[in-house]
Amino acid sequence: MTDRDEFLTWVKTALYDAELALHNGDAAPRRALWSRNEPVSVLGAWRNANGQQEIDELFSALGKSFSDCTSYAFELQAYDVVGDMAYTSGLEHTSASVDGKPRTYTLRATQVYRREAGSGGSPTATATQWPSDHRIGTRARTVAGRAVSISPSSRPGSAARWARVWPSGSIRALRPIPSGSVPPGGVQA
């Protein structure tokens, strides 16, 4: 089994289980998967964190705010393992209570992982060898009830404003996510 295969298995099991637990109010499994080495950061949909103390505070707050998850699916759109670094990028489709109120939403989430000391230089990855270091989560837009990847050029009148921020050629148009592309409660690779 290759590094990529073992990493994908970990994403579909340990990482998925930790995210599901978080959305049911238990932040401990997610925290256990995060690195205890600096740097670590979250650029979150609701709150940002930088450093171990802020990460602990963020995950504790998220655990207290989430409950009653009725559906969680991670639609993996891209991943790779290169040496001691790995990443995942995809859409998280969630139905859970947030501060006691039922919500359904989709986040675009990208995470970076690094193989750390303790792996013994082994070329295989396990849950303890691939702690998360960085996460970026943003709310995805929906059109007619479907999650879409939205870029500035798809917002009326905004292309000129974003052209100053994004390098030339990197602005893409609205791309709908096909309905039925996420298996119920599962990860799609």
C-alpha positions in Angstrom: 0.0 0.0 0.0 1.4 3.4 -0.9 1.6 6.5 1.3 -1.3 8.0 -0.6 -3.5 4.9 -0.1 -2.7 4.7 3.6 -3.3 8.5 4.0 -6.7 8.2 2.2 -7.7 5.4 4.5 -6.8 7.5 7.5 -8.9 10.4 6.1 -11.9 8.2 5.6 -11.6 6.7 9.1 -9.8 8.6 11.9 -10.3 12.1 10.4 -13.9 11.5 9.5 -14.7 10.1 12.9 -13.0 13.1 14.6 -15.0 15.6 12.6 -18.3 13.7 13.2 -17.5 13.7 17.0 -16.8 17.4 16.9 -20.2 18.1 15.3 -21.8 16.0 18.1 -20.1 18.2 20.8 -16.9 16.2 21.4 -13.8 18.2 20.4 -11.3 15.7 22.0 -10.9 13.4 18.9 -10.2 16.4 16.6 -7.7 17.9 19.1 -6.0 14.5 19.3 -5.4 14.6 15.6 -3.7 18.0 15.7 0.0 18.6 16.0 1.4 19.7 19.4 4.3 21.3 17.5 4.2 24.9 16.2 3.2 26.3 13.9 -0.5 25.5 13.9 -3.3 27.6 12.6 -7.0 27.7 11.7 -8.5 30.2 9.4 -12.1 29.2 10.2 -15.5 29.9 8.9 -16.5 31.3 12.3 -13.3 32.0 14.1 -9.5 32.0 13.6 -6.8 30.5 15.8 -3.0 30.7 15.8 -0.8 28.7 18.1 -1.5 25.9 20.6 -3.4 27.9 23.2 -5.8 29.4 20.6 -6.3 26.1 18.9 -7.3 24.5 22.3 -9.7 27.4 23.0 -11.2 27.2 19.5 -11.8 23.5 19.6 -13.2 23.7 23.1 -15.6 26.5 21.9 -16.6 24.5 18.8 -17.3 21.4 20.9 -19.5 23.4 23.2 -21.5 25.0 20.3 -22.1 21.9 18.2 -24.6 19.1 19.1 -27.0 16.7 17.6 -25.3 16.0 14.2 -27.7 14.3 11.9 -25.5 14.3 8.9 -21.8 14.8 8.1 -20.2 14.0 4.8 -16.7 15.0 3.5 -16.6 15.3 -0.2 -12.9 15.0 -0.9 -12.0 16.9 -4.0 -8.2 16.7 -3.9 -5.4 15.2 -1.7 -1.8 14.2 -1.9 1.2 13.1 0.0 4.6 14.4 -0.9 7.4 13.3 1.4 6.5 14.4 5.0 3.7 16.7 3.9 0.1 15.9 2.9 -3.1 17.9 2.3 -6.8 17.4 1.8 -9.2 19.8 0.1 -13.0 19.3 -0.1 -16.5 20.2 0.9 -17.9 19.4 4.4 -21.7 19.0 4.2 -23.1 19.2 7.8 -26.5 19.2 9.5 -26.1 19.8 13.2 -27.3 22.1 15.9 -25.1 25.2 16.5 -25.8 26.9 19.8 -29.0 24.8 20.1 -30.3 25.8 16.7 -30.5 23.2 13.8 -28.4 24.3 10.8 -27.4 22.8 7.5 -24.3 24.2 5.8 -21.4 23.4 3.6 -17.8 24.5 4.3 -14.9 24.4 1.8 -12.1 23.0 3.9 -8.4 22.6 3.2 -6.0 21.0 5.7 -2.3 20.6 5.7 -0.6 17.7 7.6 3.1 16.9 8.3 4.7 13.7 9.3 6.3 14.3 12.6 9.0 12.7 14.8 7.9 9.5 16.2 7.1 8.0 12.8 10.4 6.3 12.9 11.1 7.5 9.4 8.5 4.9 8.3 7.1 5.5 4.8 3.7 4.4 6.0 1.2 6.8 7.5 -1.0 6.2 10.6 -3.3 8.5 12.5 -0.5 9.4 15.0 1.9 10.2 12.2 -0.2 12.7 10.3 -1.3 15.4 12.7 -3.0 18.5 11.2 -1.0 21.7 11.2 -3.2 24.2 9.3 -6.9 24.4 8.3 -8.8 26.8 6.2 -12.6 26.7 6.3 -15.0 29.0 4.4 -18.7 28.8 3.9 -19.6 27.5 0.5 -22.4 29.2 -1.4 -25.5 27.4 -2.5 -27.5 27.9 -5.7 -30.9 26.1 -6.0 -30.0 24.0 -2.9 -26.7 22.8 -4.3 -23.2 23.6 -3.0 -21.1 25.5 -5.5 -17.5 26.7 -5.6 -17.8 30.4 -5.9 -15.1 32.8 -7.0 -15.1 36.5 -7.2 -15.7 36.7 -10.9 -19.1 35.0 -10.4 -20.3 37.8 -8.1 -21.9 40.6 -10.1 -19.7 43.6 -10.3 -16.9 42.1 -8.2 -14.3 40.9 -10.8 -12.6 44.3 -10.9 -12.3 44.5 -7.1 -10.9 41.0 -6.8 -8.6 41.4 -9.8 -6.5 43.7 -7.6 -6.2 40.9 -5.0 -5.9 37.7 -7.1 -3.2 37.2 -9.7 -4.2 37.4 -13.3 -5.7 34.2 -14.7 -6.6 32.7 -11.3 -10.2 33.9 -11.2 -12.6 31.1 -12.1 -16.3 31.0 -12.9 -19.0 29.5 -10.8 -18.8 25.7 -10.9 -21.8 23.7 -9.5 -21.2 20.5 -7.6 -23.2 17.7 -9.1 -26.1 16.6 -7.0 -25.8 13.1 -5.6 -22.0 13.3 -5.7 -21.7 12.8 -1.9 -22.6 9.4 -0.5 -24.8 9.7 2.6 -22.5 10.1 5.6 -19.4 9.2 3.6 -16.2 10.4 2.1 -15.8 10.6 -1.6 -12.4 10.4 -3.2 
